[in-house]
Amino acid sequence: MQLNADGFFGATILIVDDTEANVLFLRRALESVGYKNLHSATNGQEAIAFCEQKAPDLVLLDLHMPGMDGYATLEVLRKRNDTFLPVLVFTADTTSEAKRRALQLGASDFLTKPGDLLEICLRVKNFLQMRQLFENEHRQKEILETRVFDRTRELQEAHVEILARLAMAADYRDDSTGEHGKRVSEMSARIAQAMNLDSETINLIRYGSLLHDIGKVGIPDAILLKRGSLLADEYDVMKRHAEIGGKLLANSRSRFLQVAHEIALSHHERWDGTGYPRGLKGEDIPLSGRIVAIADVFDALTSERVYRDALSIRDAVAEIARGTGSQFDPNLVGVFLRVMAPELGLASAA
């Protein structure tokens, strides 16, 4: 109920009674003190239909009517209304059973006919004030929820931006574009989407994968940027980047960083158990790590490095396919091939 120049007198009030004289009495009583927006119904069905169309601010309800009586009407109104709708029962039934039943079904108050004009008007005014207070509180709650939502979204966007910038800083050490993490993130998300994972999981993988190589900040340039193949001891040092990344990202309360930690530790594990740093095998490797393993290798193969030229997309996809069941999860390779089919000019399998 929005107050206007008429204040509470502009409230929408519905009178429900099958006796015309009773409707006329209540209408005149309310009009005499200034209420203007008055409506009437002769049975429960009409009252329910009106409430669905007009959303009244208060209902004056008789109990004994043909068809749907007041009790049944109360039940329907309370089930359908998630806001505070005052319902004042106005009845000739003065029994305690009628009063008890009406109040149990959700009536706000109980008035007996013929009724005192002043008392009726005071009750109506009091309950309209209560409705206004309820709606004000409800609007304030919605405003606060919107502000919290907006602030949460802003914090999440800032969080994601920080992750992206950290990933770019790490990538610049061995990728002149500084966008290896971004490309791996996008491919990982495409694979996750093709698996029909839920949106939350897709986003966690999308943003968590940005930092998959953050541990390379702890690898000396002489090894990270070496032209040509690494010696065995140099390769052992290079492999430490997975553990370093895990340590850098450990023990965070952020869900994004928790998944980033999982990915940093597991994206160099191999399906056959010969990967590093923990030698995990098969489905013991976290799903996020198995997805990023494919995206990471694909981007590495299709990117220029100081020690080799980039492969074509077709050759890189073929290389991933050759790793099925040894380096990569066979099911995920199948998903990856479906993702890449349009870029290879092939029809994507359903």
Residue frames as qw, qx, qy, qz and C-alpha x, y, z in Angstrom:
[[0.000, 0.890, 0.456, 0.000, 0.00, 0.00, 0.00],
 [0.427, 0.179, 0.017, 0.886, 1.53, 3.26, -1.18],
 [0.077, -0.720, -0.454, 0.519, 0.35, 6.32, 0.76],
 [0.293, 0.463, 0.365, 0.753, -0.77, 9.24, -1.40],
 [0.093, -0.325, 0.093, -0.937, -2.46, 12.57, -0.79],
 [0.691, -0.402, -0.272, -0.536, -5.42, 10.65, 0.65],
 [0.245, -0.474, 0.747, -0.397, -3.23, 8.78, 3.14],
 [0.216, 0.028, 0.966, -0.141, -4.90, 5.61, 4.46],
 [0.529, 0.464, 0.378, -0.602, -8.21, 6.81, 3.03],
 [0.529, 0.549, -0.441, -0.473, -6.98, 5.81, -0.42],
 [0.248, -0.262, 0.932, -0.033, -6.41, 2.19, 0.68],
 [0.555, 0.014, -0.625, -0.548, -8.19, -0.56, -1.27],
 [0.371, -0.099, 0.750, -0.539, -10.75, -2.21, 1.02],
 [0.424, -0.059, -0.775, -0.465, -12.83, -5.26, 0.05],
 [0.533, -0.100, 0.498, -0.676, -16.13, -6.03, 1.82],
 [0.333, 0.053, -0.894, -0.296, -17.23, -9.65, 1.46],
 [0.328, 0.168, 0.706, -0.605, -20.83, -10.41, 2.50],
 [0.036, 0.283, 0.849, 0.444, -23.81, -12.01, 0.77],
 [0.053, -0.765, -0.608, 0.205, -26.29, -9.65, 2.48],
 [0.315, 0.620, 0.211, 0.687, -26.62, -6.35, 0.67],
 [0.369, -0.888, -0.142, -0.235, -27.70, -4.50, 3.84],
 [0.757, -0.534, 0.084, 0.366, -24.48, -5.51, 5.62],
 [0.610, 0.222, 0.247, 0.719, -22.36, -4.37, 2.67],
 [0.041, 0.788, 0.249, 0.562, -24.21, -1.06, 2.57],
 [0.571, -0.815, -0.094, 0.022, -23.73, -0.55, 6.34],
 [0.741, -0.343, 0.171, 0.552, -19.99, -1.11, 6.17],
 [0.465, 0.445, 0.307, 0.701, -19.60, 0.99, 3.03],
 [0.130, -0.869, -0.203, -0.432, -21.43, 3.95, 4.58],
 [0.677, -0.708, -0.021, 0.198, -19.53, 3.60, 7.86],
 [0.701, -0.157, 0.234, 0.656, -16.17, 3.70, 6.10],
 [0.304, 0.589, 0.334, 0.671, -17.18, 6.43, 3.66],
 [0.308, -0.905, -0.258, -0.142, -18.33, 8.59, 6.55],
 [0.572, -0.720, 0.156, 0.360, -14.78, 8.85, 7.89],
 [0.115, 0.817, -0.375, -0.423, -13.18, 9.36, 4.47],
 [0.488, -0.158, 0.805, 0.299, -12.37, 5.95, 2.92],
 [0.454, 0.556, -0.164, -0.677, -12.90, 6.12, -0.85],
 [0.398, 0.379, -0.764, -0.338, -11.62, 2.98, -2.55],
 [0.551, -0.073, 0.702, -0.446, -14.26, 0.50, -1.42],
 [0.473, 0.177, -0.718, -0.479, -15.24, -2.71, -3.23],
 [0.676, -0.145, 0.509, -0.513, -17.58, -5.59, -2.46],
 [0.358, 0.156, -0.876, -0.284, -18.04, -9.30, -3.20],
 [0.739, -0.251, 0.021, -0.625, -20.97, -11.57, -2.34],
 [0.985, -0.164, 0.035, -0.040, -19.08, -14.84, -1.86],
 [0.647, -0.551, 0.406, 0.337, -15.65, -16.35, -1.42],
 [0.702, 0.295, 0.457, 0.460, -15.05, -17.05, -5.11],
 [0.242, 0.900, 0.171, 0.321, -15.63, -13.41, -6.01],
 [0.414, -0.887, 0.193, 0.071, -13.39, -12.30, -3.15],
 [0.744, -0.263, 0.450, 0.418, -10.52, -14.55, -4.24],
 [0.574, 0.555, 0.388, 0.462, -10.82, -13.37, -7.84],
 [0.001, -0.980, -0.048, -0.191, -10.75, -9.74, -6.72],
 [0.581, -0.728, 0.302, 0.203, -7.70, -10.31, -4.50],
 [0.756, 0.026, 0.447, 0.477, -5.81, -11.88, -7.39],
 [0.419, 0.680, 0.338, 0.499, -6.55, -8.91, -9.67],
 [0.055, -0.894, -0.068, -0.440, -6.49, -5.89, -7.34],
 [0.587, 0.035, -0.534, 0.608, -4.43, -6.88, -4.25],
 [0.343, -0.831, -0.223, -0.375, -6.54, -5.14, -1.56],
 [0.155, 0.508, -0.551, 0.643, -5.02, -3.61, 1.55],
 [0.273, -0.065, 0.736, -0.616, -7.70, -4.97, 3.88],
 [0.403, -0.209, -0.765, -0.457, -10.62, -7.41, 3.73],
 [0.468, -0.108, 0.489, -0.728, -13.81, -7.31, 5.80],
 [0.363, 0.094, -0.875, -0.308, -15.13, -10.89, 5.65],
 [0.764, -0.201, 0.150, -0.594, -18.41, -12.55, 6.59],
 [0.283, -0.303, 0.908, -0.054, -18.21, -16.20, 7.66],
 [0.473, 0.301, 0.818, -0.131, -21.52, -17.68, 6.53],
 [0.389, 0.532, -0.263, -0.704, -22.06, -17.33, 2.78],
 [0.912, 0.282, 0.246, -0.168, -23.32, -19.71, 0.06],
 [0.749, 0.587, -0.250, 0.179, -20.73, -21.55, -1.96],
 [0.619, 0.183, -0.442, 0.623, -17.27, -20.75, -0.58],
 [0.447, -0.844, -0.296, -0.020, -17.83, -19.55, 2.97],
 [0.067, -0.941, 0.277, -0.180, -15.59, -17.28, 5.01],
 [0.735, -0.488, 0.460, 0.096, -13.57, -20.12, 6.51],
 [0.819, 0.272, 0.376, 0.338, -12.65, -21.54, 3.11],
 [0.340, 0.895, 0.022, 0.289, -11.88, -18.04, 1.87],
 [0.394, -0.849, 0.352, -0.034, -9.50, -17.48, 4.79],
 [0.832, -0.195, 0.460, 0.242, -7.64, -20.70, 3.98],
 [0.684, 0.554, 0.276, 0.386, -7.14, -19.70, 0.34],
 [0.076, 0.967, -0.081, 0.231, -6.09, -16.15, 1.18],
 [0.540, -0.736, 0.405, 0.051, -3.47, -17.27, 3.70],
 [0.832, -0.001, 0.457, 0.314, -2.01, -19.82, 1.29],
 [0.577, 0.640, 0.293, 0.413, -1.78, -17.38, -1.61],
 [0.003, 0.963, -0.055, 0.265, -0.54, -14.27, 0.18],
 [0.770, -0.013, -0.291, 0.567, 3.12, -13.93, 1.10],
 [0.099, 0.369, -0.191, 0.904, 2.54, -10.40, 2.40],
 [0.002, -0.287, -0.724, 0.627, 0.57, -9.20, 5.39],
 [0.263, -0.340, -0.492, -0.757, -3.08, -8.86, 4.33],
 [0.220, 0.011, 0.641, -0.735, -5.34, -7.88, 7.26],
 [0.384, -0.302, -0.735, -0.471, -8.63, -9.81, 7.26],
 [0.258, -0.079, 0.527, -0.806, -11.26, -8.59, 9.73],
 [0.154, -0.327, -0.918, -0.164, -14.05, -11.10, 10.23],
 [0.324, -0.009, 0.187, -0.927, -17.44, -9.37, 10.53],
 [0.369, -0.152, -0.881, -0.255, -20.08, -11.93, 11.42],
 [0.611, -0.434, -0.014, -0.662, -23.34, -12.51, 13.28],
 [0.873, -0.138, -0.461, 0.074, -21.95, -15.79, 14.64],
 [0.224, -0.798, 0.350, -0.437, -20.97, -14.95, 18.20],
 [0.960, -0.277, -0.044, 0.002, -19.97, -18.46, 19.28],
 [0.398, -0.748, 0.497, 0.184, -16.50, -19.02, 20.71],
 [0.764, 0.061, 0.584, 0.266, -16.02, -21.86, 18.22],
 [0.523, 0.791, 0.241, 0.206, -16.50, -19.49, 15.26],
 [0.070, -0.964, 0.256, -0.020, -14.03, -17.00, 16.71],
 [0.627, -0.492, 0.575, 0.186, -11.45, -19.67, 17.52],
 [0.757, 0.287, 0.521, 0.270, -11.69, -21.29, 14.08],
 [0.391, 0.900, 0.114, 0.156, -11.51, -17.97, 12.21],
 [0.209, -0.897, 0.388, 0.031, -8.45, -16.83, 14.15],
 [0.728, -0.262, 0.597, 0.211, -6.75, -20.22, 13.66],
 [0.689, 0.498, 0.444, 0.283, -7.27, -19.89, 9.90],
 [0.504, 0.094, 0.134, 0.848, -5.51, -16.52, 9.89],
 [0.062, -0.873, -0.369, -0.312, -8.13, -13.87, 10.59],
 [0.325, 0.376, -0.314, 0.809, -6.52, -10.71, 11.95],
 [0.186, -0.016, 0.511, -0.839, -9.45, -9.80, 14.19],
 [0.134, -0.396, -0.897, -0.145, -13.05, -10.78, 14.92],
 [0.219, 0.026, 0.174, -0.960, -15.98, -8.34, 14.97],
 [0.127, 0.388, 0.910, -0.070, -19.61, -9.26, 15.59],
 [0.122, -0.399, -0.447, -0.792, -22.65, -7.80, 13.86],
 [0.411, 0.860, 0.267, 0.137, -24.34, -5.38, 13.96],
 [0.663, 0.116, -0.051, 0.738, -21.10, -3.76, 15.12],
 [0.202, -0.849, -0.187, 0.452, -20.16, -0.41, 16.51],
 [0.539, 0.815, 0.076, 0.197, -19.35, 2.12, 13.78],
 [0.102, -0.913, 0.382, -0.102, -16.54, 3.80, 15.72],
 [0.700, -0.403, 0.585, 0.072, -14.94, 0.50, 16.72],
 [0.820, 0.405, 0.360, 0.183, -15.05, -0.77, 13.12],
 [0.389, 0.894, -0.078, 0.208, -13.38, 2.37, 11.79],
 [0.332, -0.806, 0.486, -0.067, -10.69, 2.28, 14.50],
 [0.814, -0.148, 0.548, 0.126, -9.90, -1.38, 13.79],
 [0.718, 0.626, 0.217, 0.213, -9.69, -0.68, 10.08],
 [0.131, 0.943, -0.253, 0.170, -7.34, 2.26, 10.65],
 [0.561, -0.632, 0.534, -0.009, -5.11, 0.26, 13.02],
 [0.832, 0.047, 0.521, 0.188, -4.74, -2.64, 10.62],
 [0.578, 0.783, 0.081, 0.215, -4.05, -0.37, 7.67],
 [0.128, -0.899, 0.405, -0.104, -1.27, 1.21, 9.72],
 [0.726, -0.353, 0.587, 0.069, 0.10, -2.25, 10.49],
 [0.807, 0.439, 0.344, 0.195, 0.00, -3.15, 6.80],
 [0.320, 0.922, -0.135, 0.172, 1.84, 0.04, 5.91],
 [0.392, -0.747, 0.535, -0.038, 4.53, -0.67, 8.52],
 [0.833, -0.042, 0.540, 0.113, 4.89, -4.24, 7.20],
 [0.699, 0.649, 0.208, 0.217, 5.24, -3.06, 3.61],
 [0.048, 0.945, -0.303, 0.114, 7.76, -0.38, 4.60],
 [0.583, -0.540, 0.606, 0.033, 9.84, -3.01, 6.36],
 [0.837, 0.248, 0.467, 0.139, 9.50, -5.37, 3.38],
 [0.505, 0.845, 0.002, 0.176, 10.68, -2.64, 0.97],
 [0.196, -0.861, 0.464, -0.068, 13.61, -1.80, 3.23],
 [0.764, -0.249, 0.590, 0.084, 14.56, -5.45, 3.32],
 [0.771, 0.526, 0.306, 0.189, 14.45, -5.62, -0.48],
 [0.224, 0.943, -0.199, 0.144, 16.58, -2.48, -0.74],
 [0.440, -0.693, 0.571, -0.021, 19.15, -3.91, 1.68],
 [0.837, 0.038, 0.533, 0.117, 19.18, -7.26, -0.14],
 [0.633, 0.745, 0.113, 0.177, 19.76, -5.45, -3.44],
 [0.011, -0.918, 0.379, -0.119, 22.62, -3.46, -1.92],
 [0.656, -0.442, 0.611, 0.026, 24.18, -6.61, -0.46],
 [0.837, 0.346, 0.402, 0.139, 23.81, -8.38, -3.82],
 [0.445, 0.876, -0.070, 0.173, 25.40, -5.46, -5.68],
 [0.243, -0.826, 0.501, -0.088, 28.24, -5.23, -3.18],
 [0.793, -0.188, 0.576, 0.062, 28.84, -8.98, -3.34],
 [0.765, 0.569, 0.247, 0.173, 28.93, -8.82, -7.13],
 [0.196, 0.934, -0.257, 0.153, 31.39, -5.91, -7.03],
 [0.491, -0.641, 0.589, -0.032, 33.64, -7.80, -4.62],
 [0.849, 0.096, 0.507, 0.112, 33.50, -10.92, -6.79],
 [0.608, 0.772, 0.061, 0.176, 34.34, -8.90, -9.90],
 [0.060, -0.891, 0.433, -0.126, 37.27, -7.31, -8.06],
 [0.729, -0.365, 0.579, 0.001, 38.35, -10.75, -6.88],
 [0.836, 0.385, 0.356, 0.165, 38.29, -12.13, -10.43],
 [0.377, 0.901, -0.135, 0.168, 40.19, -9.09, -11.74],
 [0.345, -0.763, 0.543, -0.059, 42.91, -9.60, -9.14],
 [0.830, -0.063, 0.547, 0.090, 43.19, -13.28, -10.11],
 [0.714, 0.650, 0.193, 0.176, 43.52, -12.32, -13.78],
 [0.146, 0.931, -0.294, 0.161, 46.18, -9.72, -13.08],
 [0.574, -0.564, 0.594, -0.005, 48.18, -12.11, -10.90],
 [0.853, 0.203, 0.461, 0.134, 47.98, -14.73, -13.64],
 [0.532, 0.829, 0.006, 0.174, 49.15, -12.18, -16.23],
 [0.175, -0.872, 0.451, -0.076, 52.10, -11.19, -14.05],
 [0.707, -0.306, 0.633, 0.074, 53.19, -14.81, -13.73],
 [0.796, 0.452, 0.386, 0.111, 52.64, -15.55, -17.43],
 [0.296, 0.938, -0.176, -0.034, 54.79, -12.65, -18.63],
 [0.467, -0.636, 0.591, 0.165, 57.85, -14.55, -17.45],
 [0.388, -0.148, 0.830, 0.372, 57.61, -17.14, -20.26],
 [0.337, 0.606, 0.686, 0.223, 54.77, -15.85, -22.48],
 [0.248, 0.038, 0.109, 0.962, 55.30, -12.54, -24.25],
 [0.269, -0.502, -0.454, -0.685, 51.55, -11.87, -24.39],
 [0.111, -0.143, 0.640, -0.747, 51.00, -12.53, -20.69],
 [0.664, 0.010, 0.013, -0.748, 47.72, -14.23, -21.61],
 [0.358, 0.118, -0.923, -0.072, 48.46, -17.94, -21.32],
 [0.077, 0.169, 0.815, -0.548, 46.38, -18.13, -18.12],
 [0.470, 0.350, 0.138, -0.798, 43.46, -16.34, -19.78],
 [0.558, 0.285, -0.601, -0.495, 43.50, -18.69, -22.77],
 [0.253, 0.016, -0.953, 0.165, 43.68, -21.76, -20.54],
 [0.242, 0.227, 0.590, -0.736, 40.84, -20.34, -18.46],
 [0.563, 0.330, -0.127, -0.747, 38.62, -19.88, -21.53],
 [0.535, 0.206, -0.771, -0.276, 39.34, -23.37, -22.89],
 [0.084, -0.028, -0.906, 0.414, 38.81, -24.96, -19.47],
 [0.402, 0.276, 0.394, -0.779, 35.43, -23.24, -19.21],
 [0.597, 0.306, -0.419, -0.611, 34.46, -24.45, -22.70],
 [0.396, 0.102, -0.913, 0.001, 35.26, -28.02, -21.75],
 [0.073, 0.148, 0.767, -0.620, 33.37, -27.70, -18.46],
 [0.505, 0.298, 0.086, -0.805, 30.35, -26.25, -20.29],
 [0.578, 0.246, -0.647, -0.433, 30.42, -29.08, -22.82],
 [0.256, -0.007, -0.933, 0.252, 30.26, -31.50, -19.87],
 [0.443, -0.594, -0.436, -0.512, 27.04, -29.76, -18.73],
 [0.427, -0.202, -0.602, 0.644, 28.50, -28.93, -15.32],
 [0.138, -0.863, -0.471, 0.119, 26.53, -26.47, -13.22],
 [0.275, 0.870, 0.014, 0.409, 27.26, -22.77, -13.67],
 [0.471, -0.844, 0.249, -0.064, 28.94, -22.38, -10.27],
 [0.835, -0.234, 0.390, 0.309, 31.40, -25.20, -10.98],
 [0.639, 0.589, 0.230, 0.438, 32.10, -23.82, -14.46],
 [0.025, 0.943, -0.090, 0.319, 32.95, -20.41, -13.02],
 [0.667, -0.666, 0.326, 0.073, 35.13, -21.90, -10.29],
 [0.820, 0.051, 0.386, 0.419, 37.12, -23.79, -12.95],
 [0.429, 0.802, 0.172, 0.379, 37.16, -20.75, -15.26],
 [0.090, -0.927, 0.202, -0.303, 38.66, -18.43, -12.65],
 [0.772, -0.535, 0.337, 0.073, 40.59, -20.99, -10.62],
 [0.866, 0.227, 0.250, 0.370, 42.50, -22.08, -13.74],
 [0.242, 0.944, -0.088, 0.207, 43.84, -18.55, -14.24],
 [0.264, -0.808, 0.503, -0.156, 46.48, -19.24, -11.59],
 [1.000, -0.001, 0.003, -0.003, 47.42, -22.78, -12.63],
 [0.773, 0.327, -0.177, 0.514, 51.04, -21.72, -13.33],
 [0.232, -0.936, 0.085, -0.251, 51.46, -19.21, -10.50],
 [0.827, -0.481, 0.195, 0.218, 54.21, -21.42, -9.06],
 [0.746, 0.433, 0.085, 0.498, 56.49, -20.50, -11.96],
 [0.060, -0.944, 0.142, -0.292, 57.35, -17.32, -10.08],
 [0.647, -0.647, 0.403, 0.008, 59.66, -19.57, -8.06],
 [0.892, 0.177, 0.282, 0.305, 61.48, -21.06, -11.06],
 [0.338, -0.579, 0.278, 0.688, 64.81, -19.44, -12.10],
 [0.499, 0.732, -0.104, -0.452, 64.87, -17.69, -15.50],
 [0.015, 0.535, -0.798, -0.275, 67.80, -19.84, -16.59],
 [0.248, 0.104, 0.963, 0.000, 65.51, -22.86, -16.52],
 [0.406, 0.614, 0.531, -0.420, 62.15, -21.28, -17.32],
 [0.426, 0.821, -0.077, -0.372, 63.47, -19.46, -20.41],
 [0.442, -0.406, 0.712, 0.364, 66.06, -22.00, -21.53],
 [0.625, 0.505, -0.334, -0.492, 66.28, -22.58, -25.28],
 [0.494, 0.286, -0.818, -0.066, 66.21, -26.28, -26.03],
 [0.780, -0.340, -0.507, -0.136, 65.44, -29.30, -23.88],
 [0.432, -0.746, 0.355, -0.361, 65.93, -29.28, -20.13],
 [0.346, 0.313, -0.858, 0.213, 68.41, -31.60, -18.49],
 [0.567, -0.374, -0.734, -0.023, 67.05, -34.09, -15.97],
 [0.366, -0.357, -0.511, 0.691, 67.99, -32.01, -12.93],
 [0.088, 0.028, -0.093, -0.991, 66.65, -28.86, -14.60],
 [0.471, -0.298, -0.616, -0.556, 63.37, -30.62, -15.33],
 [0.487, -0.401, -0.707, 0.320, 63.15, -31.63, -11.66],
 [0.135, -0.251, -0.255, 0.924, 63.42, -27.95, -10.74],
 [0.275, -0.096, -0.398, -0.870, 60.77, -27.01, -13.34],
 [0.480, -0.362, -0.771, -0.209, 58.37, -29.60, -11.92],
 [0.280, -0.278, -0.613, 0.685, 58.53, -27.87, -8.56],
 [0.154, -0.133, -0.110, -0.973, 56.27, -25.10, -9.89],
 [0.553, -0.400, -0.607, -0.406, 53.20, -27.25, -9.19],
 [0.589, -0.424, -0.566, 0.391, 54.15, -27.61, -5.51],
 [0.223, -0.080, -0.153, 0.960, 55.15, -23.96, -5.26],
 [0.309, -0.290, -0.363, -0.830, 51.79, -22.94, -6.69],
 [0.612, -0.449, -0.644, -0.099, 50.05, -25.21, -4.23],
 [0.485, -0.329, -0.452, 0.672, 51.86, -23.60, -1.32],
 [0.049, 0.061, 0.052, 0.996, 51.14, -20.08, -2.55],
 [0.461, -0.263, -0.374, -0.761, 47.40, -20.82, -2.82],
 [0.466, -0.223, -0.840, 0.165, 46.97, -23.06, 0.23],
 [0.260, -0.422, -0.663, 0.561, 44.60, -22.42, 3.16],
 [0.115, -0.104, -0.143, -0.978, 42.48, -19.73, 1.54],
 [0.314, 0.364, 0.699, -0.530, 38.87, -19.15, 2.61],
 [0.448, 0.480, -0.209, -0.725, 38.02, -18.07, -0.94],
 [0.843, 0.213, 0.481, -0.110, 36.29, -20.80, -2.97],
 [0.615, 0.770, -0.165, -0.033, 38.00, -19.49, -6.11],
 [0.070, 0.737, -0.657, 0.140, 41.44, -19.81, -4.52],
 [0.689, -0.217, 0.661, -0.200, 40.61, -23.22, -3.09],
 [0.856, 0.442, 0.269, -0.028, 39.89, -24.47, -6.62],
 [0.384, 0.847, -0.359, 0.075, 42.96, -22.61, -7.91],
 [0.361, -0.590, 0.707, -0.148, 45.02, -24.46, -5.28],
 [0.824, 0.086, 0.548, -0.118, 43.54, -27.78, -6.41],
 [0.733, 0.679, 0.050, 0.012, 44.31, -27.00, -10.06],
 [0.112, 0.853, -0.504, 0.073, 47.85, -25.72, -9.43],
 [0.488, -0.439, 0.744, -0.120, 48.70, -28.98, -7.65],
 [0.703, 0.122, 0.695, -0.087, 47.00, -31.38, -10.05],
 [0.616, 0.706, -0.003, -0.350, 47.17, -30.07, -13.63],
 [0.310, 0.628, -0.701, -0.135, 50.44, -31.94, -14.30],
 [0.582, -0.125, 0.778, -0.201, 49.17, -35.26, -12.96],
 [0.339, 0.254, -0.714, -0.558, 48.67, -37.91, -15.64],
 [0.832, -0.080, -0.097, -0.540, 45.81, -40.35, -16.13],
 [0.867, 0.127, -0.477, 0.069, 48.26, -43.30, -15.99],
 [0.735, -0.665, -0.076, 0.109, 49.79, -42.16, -12.69],
 [0.764, 0.048, 0.019, 0.643, 53.18, -41.03, -14.01],
 [0.126, 0.822, 0.107, 0.545, 52.60, -37.31, -13.53],
 [0.434, -0.048, -0.473, 0.765, 53.71, -34.94, -10.79],
 [0.040, 0.624, -0.667, 0.404, 53.89, -33.81, -8.01],
 [0.591, -0.286, 0.592, -0.468, 51.93, -36.62, -6.28],
 [0.085, 0.164, -0.943, -0.275, 51.68, -39.32, -8.94],
 [0.567, 0.231, 0.509, -0.605, 47.88, -39.43, -8.76],
 [0.065, -0.017, 0.887, 0.457, 46.11, -41.79, -11.15],
 [0.101, -0.457, -0.822, -0.324, 42.77, -41.82, -12.95],
 [0.281, -0.751, -0.378, -0.462, 39.84, -40.32, -11.10],
 [0.608, -0.532, -0.299, 0.508, 41.99, -39.73, -8.03],
 [0.279, 0.042, 0.132, 0.950, 43.06, -36.62, -9.95],
 [0.207, 0.553, 0.442, -0.676, 40.55, -33.82, -9.26],
 [0.510, 0.644, 0.548, 0.157, 38.21, -33.17, -12.19],
 [0.092, 0.976, -0.025, -0.197, 39.35, -29.53, -12.32],
 [0.344, -0.628, 0.595, 0.365, 42.97, -30.64, -12.73],
 [0.573, 0.164, 0.750, 0.287, 42.09, -33.15, -15.46],
 [0.388, 0.845, 0.367, 0.018, 40.23, -30.46, -17.41],
 [0.031, -0.950, 0.228, 0.210, 42.99, -27.87, -17.08],
 [0.595, -0.329, 0.632, 0.372, 45.64, -30.47, -18.03],
 [0.562, 0.468, 0.594, 0.336, 44.11, -30.67, -21.51],
 [0.170, 0.966, 0.189, 0.041, 43.54, -26.91, -21.85],
 [0.358, -0.821, 0.335, 0.293, 47.10, -26.15, -20.66],
 [0.593, -0.145, 0.652, 0.450, 48.83, -28.56, -23.02],
 [0.474, 0.668, 0.516, 0.253, 46.69, -27.43, -25.95],
 [0.055, 0.998, 0.019, -0.040, 47.55, -23.77, -25.37],
 [0.472, -0.649, 0.479, 0.356, 51.24, -24.57, -24.82],
 [0.628, 0.125, 0.653, 0.405, 51.36, -26.51, -28.11],
 [0.365, 0.749, 0.450, 0.321, 49.68, -23.71, -30.09],
 [0.148, -0.985, 0.034, 0.087, 51.81, -20.92, -28.58],
 [0.574, 0.640, -0.358, 0.364, 55.31, -19.76, -29.52],
 [0.736, -0.654, 0.052, 0.166, 57.97, -20.59, -26.96],
 [0.028, -0.857, 0.480, 0.188, 61.65, -19.62, -26.83],
 [0.394, -0.354, 0.837, 0.139, 62.56, -23.26, -27.39],
 [0.310, 0.230, 0.869, 0.310, 60.09, -24.15, -30.24],
 [0.226, -0.063, -0.348, -0.908, 57.57, -22.90, -32.78],
 [0.575, 0.109, 0.453, -0.673, 53.80, -23.12, -32.28],
 [0.220, 0.143, 0.933, 0.248, 51.89, -26.08, -33.72],
 [0.341, -0.198, -0.432, -0.812, 48.77, -25.70, -35.83],
 [0.625, -0.174, 0.343, -0.679, 45.43, -26.25, -34.11],
 [0.909, 0.147, -0.258, -0.292, 44.93, -29.49, -36.05],
 [0.613, 0.327, -0.650, 0.308, 48.35, -30.86, -35.04],
 [0.133, -0.334, 0.606, -0.710, 47.84, -29.80, -31.40],
 [0.789, -0.086, 0.137, -0.592, 44.44, -31.53, -31.27],
 [0.870, 0.225, -0.435, -0.054, 46.01, -34.67, -32.74],
 [0.318, 0.384, -0.692, 0.522, 48.72, -34.53, -30.06],
 [0.480, -0.243, 0.456, -0.709, 46.06, -34.33, -27.32],
 [0.900, 0.072, -0.119, -0.412, 44.25, -37.30, -28.88],
 [0.687, 0.333, -0.621, 0.179, 47.47, -39.33, -28.81],
 [0.038, 0.331, -0.688, 0.645, 47.63, -38.76, -25.05],
 [0.738, -0.271, -0.123, -0.606, 44.24, -40.40, -24.45],
 [0.944, -0.248, -0.198, -0.085, 44.40, -42.87, -21.59],
 [0.742, 0.046, -0.294, 0.600, 48.05, -42.14, -20.80],
 [0.215, 0.095, -0.221, 0.947, 48.35, -38.42, -20.13],
 [0.339, -0.091, 0.015, -0.936, 44.67, -37.44, -20.30],
 [0.483, 0.204, 0.706, -0.477, 41.29, -38.65, -19.08],
 [0.186, 0.159, 0.821, 0.516, 39.76, -40.50, -22.11],
 [0.078, 0.737, 0.669, -0.056, 36.27, -39.12, -21.44],
 [0.084, -0.834, -0.063, 0.542, 37.55, -35.56, -21.24],
 [0.227, -0.269, 0.615, 0.706, 39.52, -35.97, -24.46],
 [0.162, 0.468, 0.812, 0.308, 36.24, -36.94, -26.12],
 [0.022, -0.872, -0.401, 0.280, 34.63, -33.78, -24.76],
 [0.222, -0.646, 0.277, 0.676, 37.60, -31.68, -25.92],
 [0.255, 0.034, 0.753, 0.606, 37.37, -33.16, -29.43],
 [0.106, 0.713, 0.684, 0.108, 33.68, -32.20, -29.57],
 [0.138, -0.855, -0.128, 0.484, 34.56, -28.67, -28.45],
 [0.220, -0.534, 0.475, 0.664, 37.22, -28.37, -31.16],
 [0.519, 0.341, 0.745, 0.243, 35.24, -30.01, -33.97],
 [0.330, 0.893, 0.295, -0.085, 33.84, -26.73, -35.38],
 [0.097, -0.870, 0.353, 0.331, 37.33, -25.19, -35.54],
 [0.371, -0.281, 0.808, 0.361, 38.54, -28.22, -37.46],
 [0.446, 0.237, -0.430, -0.748, 35.62, -28.03, -39.88],
 [0.221, -0.091, -0.970, -0.042, 34.03, -31.18, -38.46],
 [0.561, -0.498, -0.335, -0.570, 30.45, -31.80, -37.32],
 [0.151, -0.375, 0.692, -0.598, 30.30, -31.82, -33.52],
 [0.417, -0.224, -0.876, -0.087, 28.84, -35.02, -32.10],
 [0.502, -0.625, -0.131, -0.583, 25.87, -34.55, -29.79]]
